[in-house]
Amino acid sequence: MGETGHDSDEALMHRVRRGDHRAYATLVRRHTNMFFAAAYRMCGNRSNAEEIVQEAFLKLWQKPAAWDPAKGTKFTTWFYRVVINISIDRQRKEKKYTGPAALDFMPDSAPRADEEMQRNEKETIVEKAIAALPDRQKAALNLCYYEGLSNKEAADTLGIGIKALESLLMRAKTTLRGDMERSGLIMKTAYKERRSSHAG
Amino acid sequence: MQDELDTLLAARAVPLASSDLAERIIARAAMHPVRQKSWLAEVMNILTDFFAVPQPALALALTLLLGLTLGFNLNTAFAGITSDDLLTSFTAADDNPEGAMP
């Protein structure tokens, strides 16, 4: 068994396809946190996100041939798709969003200062607005804004073209802007325009 | 200038995963050993990986281009030989079979 720590994800996947548990362990340790964050952003709940990542990695172990090196897809791009699909499937089954788990952010014994309460309130509003987006818009937003994927990579992950991805992002941002304006977190566009014209 | 919405989105936080999440996943996977494939499937896998073309469309286009280039070059190499020359050399060979008496 060779060195695994410095191997590329794709090299490790070739070994996982041959049943190498050590290569699998390296992949899991390398990417668990990153894919947990992706799953959390999709479902908004810590324990669900952990279950999603676990399910995705177990599927990878049981059916490693699902990743096809002949397609030339990066392992992470492909695995984002697996994680996002599992998240969407679970949400459809549950048919409801459990709401942002505000307690996930708070240490047990931390004093709840006003500032922190306000911050959590803000986060809750943002999380709820994002959670209410259609699945594909939410996935596009998460991949491009938080996972640092290029538009091309995000489009590949979602199995759509770049134009379609840009359209999803545009619609997501328009919806979010409306929600944030209504909740008073950002100024209304019309009001801002009026103010800038007065200033001019 | 960064948009207010972008600022709000950028402030979105994600809690940390449990510190033992990766180890739990690895341990669970170890309880589900992968069914070993037959040696034939294994060999086929290795061969498929070895000969796999990452960009099939690009490879096909390049092969076509190479074929056209080679074809064009061969055509120009034989451009000086006319069909009359070929016919003459053929009949001349027929008139003087090897070993025939002069």
Interface residues (C-beta under 8 A of the other chain):
Chain A: H14 R17 R18 G19 H21 Y24 A25 V28 R29 T32 N33 F36 A37 Y40 R41 R46 A49 E50 V53 Q54 F57 L58 W61 Q62 P64 P69 A70 K71 G72 D104 F105 K122 E123 V126 E127 I130 L141 Y145 Y146 K173 L176 R177 M180 L185 I186 M187
Chain B: E4 L5 L8 L9 A10 A11 R12 A13 V14 P15 L16 A17 S18 L21 A22 R24 I25 I26 R28 A29 A30 H32 P33 V34 Q36 E42 N45 T48 D49 A52 V53 P54 Q55
